[in-house]
Amino acid sequence: MEFTQELLNFLKQWYWIPIVFLYLGVLSTILIENRNPTKTLSWILVIVFLPIIGLLIYYFFGQKFNKVRRLKRVNDAQTMRLKKEWDRLEPYMEQNIARISDKIGTLSRVFTFLKNERVSSPTTGNSTKLLINGEEKFPDFLKSLREAHHSIHLEYYIFEVDTIGKEVLLILEKKAKEGVFVRLLVDSIGSPALVRYLSRRKDLNFEYRRFLPVTFASMGSSNYRNHRKIAVIDGEIGYIGGINISDRYINDPANNNFVFWRDTSLKIVGPAVTMLQISFWNSWNLADGTPFQLSEGYLLHQMPDVEKKGSAAVSFVESDPGSLGPFNMEAILVGLGEADKKIQLVTPYYVPSDELSTALKVAAASGLEVELMLPEKSDSYIVQHASLSFIKPLLERGVKVYFYKKGFIHAKTINIDGKLSYIGTANLDTRSFYINYEIAAVVSDDTVCRQLEEQFERDKEDCELMTLSEWKKRNVWKRGLDSVCRLLAPLL
């Protein structure tokens, strides 16, 4: 009893000593990780000025943990597994890049970059179809699912158990009963309703996995999410873009949607789908899904001899926490550096890296027409105000910034010179570039690029063009809030 009392008295008097050691240990860890200096300083400020709370925030959202190192090892192992096939196709890839270069000139360096980094093979002879909003994507998507005869692979961040979600699930069950290989991979945080729904189902006849499920022991790695939205059907048809499986993407009054949802997706048919299939295979393996071999039926073998489906050149840019670099951002920077006339960007979240911000300002200042479209109202209060803090420097350098007023613009697209486009899941923010699992299609197709430009012009009719003079008239308190939220930008 006396010992216990003495121990309590000791702890009351000297409690600060273990806390000091804990703080020193955490701060040392942050410094040793060699993060971006701005991000390092931001975490240090959070921990120092928010005692205890700052430590908890860092534990849940700031640590790299061993997960990132494991991701790097997994990526390395999978790269080695595919190396032989990659080497076999080297002459084919060089021929494709030469063809693409003849068509779009130095913009083809984006494809060269992705090949050299072994991110994705450049392919030609693809057919592509731009799909605007859920009204265009879902009818086409459901038709492809119903016609599947070999395999259906779906990988989505958000999969709701609503009207469209239930319809997709019914098709998956039906096709699985017919002998089609069906695999569904969803993010465990992005699709909580589906996770709960399928966990109660004991009669599932298709394979289903949660990506990086969060438990008490793994809460520290909950920051790394699979933000991809892709579908691969029969190894021949692929879908990619910003549209999740949810009724909110269908602008139908019957859905009781109070916000108009503007988004973009892309359908791809042809040899490029092989790279999308490999991307799904990698994610499936990382989620500990039942292994399957990329054999007959899953891939279009002998790529040089594959029947041409169209005239589009397509590659994909993937990035994740284990990537050698922020490939999504780097591929964009390569394209921006080769732009000659016009750059049109659409994103729901603009919390750019210094590199991206500089590239846009330099492009505008050097005479290119640079247009950026953002939502007037975001679905994230802090992110929106952080985004607004980055606008003034763009306006000062000649970038045209449009705020979409009709509803929420969720599309993630870039169109350069009407010759090269990016359509995918990556936002123009640090989370997409460095933390999330993201993927985008890099497309050289006259029709798709023209349609993207036409859609941009139509969307401008529902926008307000922000000028520098108008920006300076904004309420000083709002601008102050923007600046405060910007301090959190490296952590968002």
C-alpha positions in Angstrom: 0.0 0.0 0.0 2.8 2.4 0.9 4.7 1.4 -2.2 1.6 2.2 -4.4 1.2 5.6 -2.7 4.9 6.4 -3.2 4.6 5.4 -6.9 1.6 7.6 -7.4 3.4 10.5 -5.7 6.4 10.0 -7.9 4.3 9.9 -11.0 2.5 13.1 -10.0 5.8 14.9 -9.5 7.8 13.5 -12.5 5.0 12.7 -15.0 6.5 15.1 -17.5 9.7 13.1 -18.0 8.1 10.2 -20.0 6.0 12.7 -21.9 9.1 14.6 -22.9 10.8 11.4 -24.1 7.7 10.5 -26.0 7.6 13.9 -27.7 11.4 13.7 -28.5 10.9 10.2 -29.9 8.0 11.2 -32.2 9.8 14.4 -33.4 12.9 12.5 -34.1 11.0 9.9 -36.1 9.4 12.7 -38.2 12.8 14.2 -39.0 14.4 10.8 -39.8 11.7 10.0 -42.3 13.0 12.8 -44.6 9.6 13.9 -45.7 8.9 17.0 -47.7 10.3 19.9 -45.5 6.9 21.7 -45.5 5.1 18.6 -44.4 7.7 17.9 -41.7 7.4 21.4 -40.3 3.6 21.1 -40.4 3.5 17.9 -38.3 6.0 19.3 -35.8 3.8 22.4 -35.4 0.7 20.2 -34.9 2.4 18.1 -32.3 3.9 21.0 -30.4 0.9 23.3 -30.3 -1.7 20.6 -29.8 -0.4 18.7 -26.8 -1.6 15.1 -26.6 -4.2 15.7 -29.3 -1.4 16.4 -31.8 0.2 13.0 -30.9 -3.1 11.2 -31.5 -3.6 13.0 -34.9 -0.1 12.0 -35.9 -0.7 8.4 -34.8 -3.8 8.0 -36.8 -2.9 10.0 -39.9 0.7 10.9 -40.0 2.8 7.7 -39.6 4.2 5.8 -42.5 4.4 2.7 -40.4 5.8 -0.5 -41.9 2.9 -0.5 -44.3 4.6 1.8 -46.8 7.9 -0.3 -46.7 5.8 -3.4 -47.2 4.1 -1.8 -50.2 7.5 -1.0 -51.7 8.5 -4.7 -51.3 5.2 -5.9 -52.9 5.7 -3.5 -55.8 9.2 -4.7 -56.3 8.2 -8.3 -56.3 5.4 -7.8 -58.7 7.7 -5.7 -61.0 10.2 -8.6 -61.1 7.4 -11.0 -61.9 6.4 -9.0 -65.0 9.9 -8.1 -66.1 10.3 -10.9 -68.6 7.1 -10.0 -70.4 8.0 -6.3 -70.3 11.4 -7.1 -71.9 9.8 -9.2 -74.6 7.5 -6.3 -75.6 10.3 -3.6 -75.6 10.5 -3.4 -79.4 6.7 -3.2 -79.7 6.6 -0.4 -77.1 9.3 1.6 -79.0 7.3 1.2 -82.2 4.2 2.5 -80.5 6.0 5.5 -79.1 7.3 6.3 -82.6 3.7 6.2 -84.0 2.4 8.4 -81.2 5.3 10.9 -81.7 4.4 11.2 -85.4 0.9 12.1 -84.3 1.3 14.4 -81.3 5.0 15.4 -81.4 6.9 15.9 -78.1 3.7 15.3 -76.0 4.5 11.7 -76.7 7.2 12.1 -74.0 4.5 11.3 -71.4 4.2 7.8 -72.9 8.0 7.5 -72.9 8.2 8.6 -69.3 5.6 5.9 -68.3 7.5 3.2 -70.2 10.9 4.2 -68.9 9.6 4.1 -65.3 7.9 0.8 -66.1 4.6 2.2 -64.9 2.6 1.2 -68.0 3.2 0.1 -71.6 2.2 2.5 -74.4 -0.5 0.9 -76.6 -2.1 1.8 -79.9 -5.1 0.5 -81.8 -7.6 1.2 -78.9 -11.2 2.3 -79.1 -12.2 4.9 -76.5 -15.6 6.4 -75.6 -16.1 9.4 -73.3 -18.9 9.0 -70.9 -20.3 12.1 -69.2 -22.0 11.7 -65.8 -23.7 8.5 -64.5 -26.5 8.9 -67.0 -24.0 8.0 -69.8 -21.7 5.6 -67.9 -24.1 3.3 -66.1 -26.2 2.1 -69.0 -23.1 1.3 -71.0 -21.4 -0.2 -68.0 -24.4 -2.4 -67.0 -24.7 -3.6 -70.6 -21.0 -4.7 -70.6 -21.5 -6.5 -67.3 -24.5 -8.4 -68.6 -22.6 -9.5 -71.7 -19.5 -10.7 -69.9 -18.6 -14.3 -70.7 -15.3 -14.9 -69.0 -14.5 -12.5 -66.1 -15.6 -9.3 -64.3 -13.1 -7.4 -62.2 -14.3 -4.3 -60.3 -12.2 -2.1 -58.1 -14.0 0.9 -56.5 -13.5 3.4 -53.7 -17.2 3.9 -53.1 -19.7 1.2 -53.8 -23.1 2.1 -52.3 -25.9 -0.4 -51.6 -28.5 1.8 -53.3 -30.5 1.3 -56.6 -27.5 1.2 -58.9 -25.4 -0.7 -56.4 -28.0 -3.4 -55.9 -28.4 -3.7 -59.6 -24.7 -4.3 -60.1 -24.7 -6.8 -57.3 -27.5 -8.8 -58.8 -25.7 -8.9 -62.2 -22.5 -10.1 -60.4 -24.3 -12.9 -58.7 -26.1 -13.9 -61.9 -22.9 -13.9 -64.0 -21.0 -15.9 -61.3 -23.7 -18.6 -61.4 -23.2 -18.7 -65.1 -19.5 -19.6 -64.6 -18.0 -16.1 -65.1 -15.1 -15.3 -62.8 -16.3 -12.4 -60.7 -14.0 -10.5 -58.3 -15.0 -7.3 -56.4 -12.5 -5.2 -54.5 -13.6 -2.1 -52.6 -12.0 0.3 -50.2 -13.0 -0.6 -46.6 -13.4 3.1 -45.6 -14.9 4.3 -48.8 -17.6 1.6 -48.9 -18.7 0.9 -45.3 -22.3 0.2 -46.2 -21.3 -2.5 -48.7 -18.8 -4.0 -46.3 -21.5 -4.4 -43.7 -24.0 -5.7 -46.2 -21.7 -8.4 -47.7 -20.4 -9.4 -44.3 -23.9 -10.6 -43.4 -24.2 -12.5 -46.7 -23.3 -16.2 -46.3 -24.4 -17.1 -49.8 -22.1 -15.0 -52.0 -21.0 -16.9 -55.1 -18.4 -14.4 -56.2 -15.1 -13.3 -54.7 -15.0 -10.2 -52.6 -12.2 -8.4 -50.8 -11.9 -5.2 -48.7 -8.8 -3.2 -49.4 -6.7 -2.4 -46.3 -9.4 -3.0 -43.7 -9.0 -0.9 -40.7 -8.7 -2.5 -37.3 -7.5 -1.1 -33.9 -4.0 -2.4 -34.7 -4.0 -0.9 -38.2 -5.6 2.5 -37.4 -2.3 4.2 -38.0 -2.3 3.1 -41.7 -5.9 4.1 -42.2 -4.7 7.2 -44.1 -3.7 5.1 -47.2 -6.9 4.5 -49.2 -7.6 2.9 -52.6 -9.2 5.8 -54.5 -9.3 4.0 -57.8 -12.5 3.3 -59.9 -11.9 0.8 -62.5 -13.6 -2.1 -64.2 -12.2 -4.8 -66.5 -14.6 -7.1 -68.3 -13.4 -10.2 -70.2 -9.9 -8.7 -70.4 -11.1 -6.7 -73.3 -13.3 -3.8 -72.0 -12.1 -1.3 -69.4 -13.7 1.6 -67.5 -11.9 4.3 -65.7 -12.7 7.8 -64.3 -14.2 9.6 -61.3 -17.5 7.9 -61.2 -18.1 5.5 -58.3 -21.0 3.0 -57.9 -23.6 5.3 -56.4 -26.9 6.9 -57.3 -25.5 10.3 -56.6 -23.8 10.2 -60.0 -27.1 9.9 -61.8 -28.8 13.2 -62.1 -32.3 11.9 -62.0 -35.0 13.7 -59.8 -36.3 10.2 -58.8 -33.0 9.7 -56.9 -33.8 12.7 -54.7 -30.4 14.1 -55.5 -30.3 17.7 -54.4 -26.9 18.4 -56.0 -26.2 18.1 -59.7 -23.1 15.8 -60.0 -20.8 16.5 -63.0 -18.3 13.7 -63.6 -16.4 12.0 -66.4 -15.6 8.4 -67.2 -13.8 6.6 -70.1 -14.5 3.3 -71.8 -11.6 1.6 -73.4 -11.6 -1.4 -75.7 -8.3 -2.9 -77.0 -4.8 -3.8 -75.9 -4.6 -1.1 -73.3 -7.0 -3.1 -71.2 -4.2 -5.6 -70.5 -2.4 -2.9 -68.4 -5.7 -2.2 -66.5 -6.0 -5.9 -65.9 -2.5 -6.1 -64.4 -3.3 -3.1 -62.2 -6.3 -4.9 -60.8 -4.3 -8.1 -60.4 -1.7 -6.2 -58.3 -4.4 -4.6 -56.1 -6.1 -8.0 -55.7 -2.9 -9.6 -54.5 -2.2 -6.8 -52.1 -5.6 -7.3 -50.6 -4.8 -11.0 -50.1 -7.4 -12.1 -52.6 -7.4 -15.7 -53.8 -4.5 -15.9 -56.3 -5.3 -16.2 -60.0 -3.0 -16.5 -62.9 -3.0 -13.9 -65.7 -3.5 -16.6 -68.3 -5.8 -17.1 -71.2 -9.0 -15.1 -71.0 -7.6 -12.4 -68.7 -5.1 -10.9 -71.1 -4.8 -10.1 -74.8 -1.7 -12.1 -75.6 0.8 -11.4 -78.3 0.1 -7.6 -78.2 1.6 -6.8 -81.6 -0.9 -9.2 -83.3 -4.0 -8.0 -81.4 -6.8 -6.9 -83.7 -7.0 -3.1 -83.8 -10.1 -1.8 -82.2 -9.6 1.9 -83.0 -7.0 4.7 -83.4 -6.5 5.8 -79.8 -3.1 5.5 -78.0 -3.6 4.7 -74.4 -1.4 4.2 -71.4 -2.0 4.4 -67.6 -0.3 6.2 -64.8 -0.6 4.6 -61.4 0.8 5.7 -58.1 0.5 4.6 -54.5 2.3 5.1 -51.1 4.8 2.4 -52.2 5.6 3.9 -55.6 9.1 4.9 -56.5 7.7 8.4 -57.1 4.5 10.4 -57.3 4.0 9.2 -60.9 0.5 10.8 -61.4 2.0 14.2 -60.6 5.1 13.6 -62.6 3.2 12.4 -65.7 1.2 15.6 -65.5 4.3 17.7 -65.2 5.8 16.1 -68.3 2.7 16.9 -70.3 2.5 20.5 -69.0 6.1 21.0 -70.0 5.4 20.0 -73.6 2.2 22.0 -74.0 2.2 24.5 -76.9 -1.2 26.3 -76.9 -3.8 25.4 -74.3 -4.2 23.5 -71.0 -7.6 22.8 -69.5 -7.8 21.2 -66.1 -10.9 20.1 -64.1 -10.6 19.0 -60.5 -12.9 19.0 -57.4 -9.9 19.6 -55.1 -7.0 21.9 -55.7 -4.3 21.6 -53.0 -1.3 21.5 -55.4 2.3 20.5 -54.8 4.8 23.3 -55.3 5.9 21.7 -58.6 2.4 21.6 -60.1 1.6 25.2 -59.0 4.8 26.5 -60.5 4.2 24.6 -63.7 0.8 26.1 -64.2 2.0 29.7 -63.4 5.0 29.3 -65.7 2.8 27.9 -68.5 0.4 30.9 -68.3 3.2 33.5 -68.0 4.9 32.1 -71.1 1.8 32.7 -73.3 -0.2 29.5 -73.0 -3.9 29.6 -72.3 -4.3 27.9 -69.0 -7.9 27.3 -67.7 -8.7 25.6 -64.3 -12.2 24.6 -63.3 -13.2 24.1 -59.7 -16.5 23.6 -57.9 -18.0 26.7 -56.3 -19.0 24.6 -53.3 -17.0 21.6 -52.3 -18.0 18.6 -50.2 -15.1 19.3 -47.9 -15.1 22.6 -46.0 -11.4 22.6 -45.0 -10.2 21.4 -48.4 -12.2 24.0 -50.2 -10.9 26.9 -48.2 -7.3 25.5 -48.5 -7.9 25.3 -52.3 -9.0 28.9 -52.4 -5.8 30.1 -50.8 -3.9 28.9 -53.9 -6.0 30.8 -56.4 -4.6 34.3 -56.1 -1.0 33.4 -57.4 -2.6 31.7 -60.4 -4.7 34.8 -61.3 -1.7 37.0 -60.9 0.2 35.0 -63.6 -2.7 34.8 -66.1 -4.4 31.5 -65.3 -8.2 31.6 -65.9 -10.0 30.1 -62.9 -13.7 29.1 -63.3 -16.0 28.2 -60.4 -18.7 25.7 -61.4 -22.0 26.8 -60.0 -24.5 24.3 -61.3 -23.7 21.6 -58.7 -20.6 19.7 -57.7 -18.0 19.0 -60.4 -16.2 15.8 -59.5 -14.4 15.1 -62.8 -10.6 14.7 -62.8 -9.5 15.6 -66.4 -6.7 17.4 -68.1 -6.7 18.3 -71.9 -3.5 19.6 -73.5 -3.5 21.2 -76.9 -6.5 19.1 -77.9 -4.0 16.2 -78.4 -3.4 14.6 -75.1 -5.8 14.0 -72.2 -5.7 12.6 -68.7 -8.9 11.0 -67.3 -8.8 9.2 -64.0 -9.2 9.2 -60.3 -6.4 11.6 -59.2 -7.3 15.0 -57.9 -4.8 17.9 -58.1 -3.9 17.6 -54.5 -1.1 16.2 -52.4 -3.3 13.3 -51.0 -3.8 12.0 -54.5 -0.2 12.5 -55.5 1.5 11.0 -52.4 -1.0 9.0 -50.2 -3.8 7.4 -52.0 -3.9 4.6 -54.6 -4.7 6.4 -57.8 -4.8 5.7 -61.5 -5.4 7.7 -64.7 -5.7 7.0 -68.4 -3.3 8.9 -70.6 -5.0 9.2 -74.0 -4.1 10.4 -77.4 -7.3 10.4 -79.4 -8.7 13.2 -81.5 -12.3 12.5 -80.8 -11.9 12.2 -77.0 -9.7 15.3 -76.8 -12.2 17.3 -78.9 -15.2 16.1 -76.8 -13.3 17.0 -73.6 -12.7 20.5 -75.0 -16.4 20.8 -76.0 -17.6 19.6 -72.6 -15.3 22.1 -70.9 -16.8 24.9 -73.0 -20.3 23.7 -72.1 -19.4 23.6 -68.4 -18.1 27.1 -68.6 -21.6 28.3 -69.2 -22.4 27.1 -65.7 -19.4 28.8 -64.2 -18.3 32.1 -62.9 -14.9 33.4 -64.1 -12.9 34.7 -61.2 -10.8 37.8 -61.9 -8.0 39.2 -59.8 -10.0 42.3 -59.0 -13.0 40.2 -57.9 -10.7 38.1 -55.8 -9.4 41.1 -53.9 -12.9 42.1 -53.1 -13.5 38.9 -51.1 -14.3 39.3 -47.4 -11.1 39.6 -45.5 -12.3 37.0 -42.9 -12.9 34.5 -45.7 -9.4 35.1 -47.0 -8.1 34.7 -43.5 -9.9 31.4 -43.2 -8.4 30.3 -46.5 -4.9 31.0 -45.2 -5.5 29.2 -41.9 -6.8 26.1 -43.8 -3.8 26.4 -46.1 -1.5 25.7 -43.1 -3.1 22.2 -43.1 -2.6 21.7 -46.8 0.6 19.5 -46.4 -1.4 17.2 -44.1 -4.6 17.0 -46.2 
